[in-house]
């Protein structure tokens, strides 16, 4: 589904050029939960951004279903193929939880309106939560709403950047359970970037990154 | 597009703090700018009106010297019309007026002018006298008279005077509609006026009829015609001395300037024309104008400073607010990008939110701007302009009190609010001049005798000639002086209504030449020729039975008169006393 081929990514800073990725090769398939671990600055989030089409590699290619991502309409790719979850949730504070969930539907101009209540239930929330502004929800609830928003896009790829970073253990386990279920039951390709060994342990495939390279696969 | 606007409207409503701050600052900025702009426009309009309508008058008077004991002694040198005329041709002069002392005459060369041959050869088709309901005014520019300038009077038939008519000699007249109706006159008809005590007639052709909103019945004739025809018929001083030719003595000249700013040009013109500024004072009455103008310019400057200050400060504050909320909206941009919205669309959406708020603020400012501007204008008018106008009017009052001989007082009415009328200037002649000489200054109006020229009632009297007074053995009780020109001395009985110096229109018994309507005193119709001569009562004698109440005149005078009138002594009823 996703193939990362010899990808490098450099960016300039005042101190000089930073080589965030140094020739990464990866192959990811649907129906599995992948975990990418590594220390801060190892290039995990950069790799995720390139896979989401939010940036383009300095060299190398990211293929999605055999198509070079750099040569496609990346906005459309994100609308149709990718759902993303962030550590900071990135919910719009002026909207209710339900409206946040419907954002991907509104932006993606999808014909079928998703069942918001079903989505809320799927992430362990109720319609009561849907009526609340995101700022009125707890961290765990906000992250569930973010997951629901990612699911609402009905995209085959789910990319999660530290989705449990701000959550307690119980909430973290719940979130991972949801992601695992989405991979196994819905056949999605779920990629989770995390520091947590516990969460990484739940993944079907685990990659470890260091200094911009994939060092190991379990 | 629907989704786009849905997002825009939703964000504007759901982010009330940002929307309110932007709206409030934009509204405040726009409102202040509208108010300032309105004030600037009104003030500019008022300034234009002030310059256009302010009746700036340059007054030339004899220079006075203050004696050691504080008595004001005017220079013995008088102005003459000849001296004044070149100045009247200055480009800075719109109109001019003359004040003469009572009894003065124009210069000698004007004295002898008589109606031309055509006039005598072709009696008028219709002749009318002027009664006490009609006033005649001589003008040098009819359009600039107060009645026409203000729009109160308008020509409804015919036309205004042509430039040729204004040069004099063609004798044109413009009548009011009421006057025309009353006398059954139409365009092309000819009118003859008989002037009070002058005993002379002048023929004028009706070239225009006007209608007056106030029912004014003034008749207008060109000023030059007045000079040519009527100055010589000015022996209204009731003294034979005054009839004697002597130079005109102008005590005061008023020049209505084209604009208050042209005062300096006028003085330069006067100097270049060699006008003797050592003997005469030129006072330009523009103090009130400059006082009000300074006030208006102060308001204008302030409103412009406020306008640009508020524009700058408002823009900076708005930019800061937008910058602040844009940086806090970075997360939103990320979310929307991740969800697949194009960057350009996100930027356009954010921009549209601010545009929407600005449109709302601007609309509110425009809607409320009128009311706020009116309030602001009232405030400015009350706090700044009224003060300037009052100060200017007070200056006028002060000037009038300190120098009554010079100042033409004007009261300034200036409003920023009521219809941009700007200014209604009034020039009042100093009253003592009017009273003193019964000739005075009004706007665009030259001499008028008591405001009207009225027909003297004519008496059907007989005229007798005599060689000397001793021949009929009666003493002349009084005799003032000798006459010149086409007036003939006569003596009247003591019980006649005439007094020394009065002029009796001469009506020889040559009938059928024309129909003359006389005034109320005449009490009826007379038939006779038109003449430009008369008898001047030169003396009064006591009544005597064998003479009766006849008027008598020296035989030589009688013969001269008959010769002048081309009538033989046979046709003229006279009794010779030897």
Interface residues (C-beta under 8 A of the other chain):
Chain A: X52 X54 X75 X76 X77 X78 X79 X80 X82 X84 X88 X90 X91 X92 X94 X95 X103 X104 X106 X107 X108 X109 X153
Chain B: X3 X6 X7 X10 X11 X14 X15 X331 X332 X334 X335 X336 X337 X338 X339 X340 X341 X342
